[in-house]
């Protein structure tokens, strides 16, 4: 029996802002009493759907954000971190999904960043480069420490990250989807390194969505779902169906009420659209009054597809037909005027002007239609904004309240109000319920259903399977930049089935 | 739900203090102006007189027009460092047109305004489409414009302009002159453009968050270029009026010092260097504050260099005040 070196008990975290501080008055728990432990020299795999809390848990372990509750013990001693550096000094290294290297510095400079070897003012370059090549050689890599990181492949950059983490004498290394951007030979190489590290007694926490990988290198698998700890399974007992069940096994409540009846009149049709030069073409259509679900992992090309349709991204061939007309190289303003709108997944960056009041945000996309003579009529503006606030039940002090003081759910409703005011015929919703509480969620589902009843065609992108299953009339599944499956019958909407198309 | 509860628990003193807070937050420069005015009236001899008030207003008129221009650019999150040099180019241009070439007055003015628009287009297109930061672009274009002004003037000034041309700016009535009237009209027009039109709304949205603005169907490219065009157009108006006032068209008129003074006014007036924020009232009072300080320095017989250093202190204080205000209120 291997020794347990790290124990996390009942870790709780409320929904937080960009600085890791809990949002005032929020009761949404991203992590709810999660337990997690790591044994010596094991590869512990952490899985769960998007938003299950994996990254948040790892950010807490990496000292990036503080927990709101629970304890962490390293070798039986209680620990807490004030920042990532402290976590690193306790021997916990974090390799992020997006690599954190300085591209304009060379390999050795990156490895010793912030703790350059030398006396006082002068850097002992010889020593630094010698030690860098030594460390690289130990892992069996022949990379010149003088090479600029910019000139390395992604896999090589990942290796530099690993060397950097190891040079701190780390005993636990967190790898967040390390294979996401690697080729298959590079992945093999990475697995060799992981096994090598294991032999040296180093433990790995490995986050991934790819099941094949888990079986190859994992020792134990822990599943999180909706911020809760579901269970831990040793790899010998790995059972595909059971794991998927653990990942998604929740009941669909009365949240989703579908009263709308889809028509068979196509309003949006995409043919042979390629979102990147190397991806397979996409065919997709949306009927009037239909809610079409678009499922898939983050990064599978869902947002790219939506933005290609909305004219805010260049794509690689294919045609988009809207309302009978081919649309090509258009500015969003033209599409909005015609009734095709896109609600971005990032409401803070692409949905709202946070520093402006609710009223101004609601009318922002309808200015030319509401005020064709360019003269903003204050009374009219407030009347239409107030209608939006009332219709969507936006909870606020006044129409003049700035959007950055609203809760996530109310912010999302303001964005929705903005788009509804444009009187759309097709509404593309990108993660419409991300990061908002249950009440606001069910309200947004009601609005979606109402719009579909009014004949609006809706394309709903979501990572949440229950939402896709509960709301959609038809479902597309995306994988690797293209559509991997279309499910047309409601009986086929099944979490296991969709997930299997998602993961491939 | 908590936000709904907050709205109901409001006692009367907090309503008043909230209203006061809101006013100070929105009109910080008006408050600074009043404080400065009272202090100057008490401590600076000869400051408190009607003649002196009118003098300050006259002195503030032309920079106010240019300041409204830079306010539009600041609202996009950009900056126009070529402003002072554009002023010089337009000054020498109008002098050449009206005196050396002997063109009709109206044509000289129209051509000068067109030069202003051309400069704005040049700056705007560079900033928008070449995607060089405005700071660098307009620093570079400023030198080009300065050089151009020197070349077309052969380095010399044009004195004694036609009286009919000068009448546009210096016709006096009731202690004020037509320049002040033009400035007031400009303020009213710009008030409409910035605060009452869809353009102003789109400009603010663009300045705060250009991605949201674009995704909401705002033609951000056009707005960004237009901001520089409006700025240089207003600077051309200011140049014509300043040329009339000093009765001399000079290629070296304006320059970096003028740019700095005008930006100071806008910043004191609450315009944000990060975009989105800027008001006509703020900028007007910003310039009035700059001019009161200048006036006091004159009355106190302090050297011009001290004035420049003082101006630097004022701009720093204004920025610090802005920060403190945003944090505390």
Interface residues (C-beta under 8 A of the other chain):
Chain A: X24 X25 X310 X312 X331 X332 X333 X335 X336 X337 X342 X344 X349 X350 X351 X352 X353 X354 X355 X356 X360 X364 X365 X367 X368 X371 X374 X375 X376 X395 X396 X397 X398 X405 X406 X407 X410 X418 X422
Chain B: X1 X2 X3 X4 X6 X7 X196 X197 X198 X199 X201 X202 X204 X205 X208 X209 X211 X212 X213 X214 X215 X216 X217 X218 X219 X276 X277
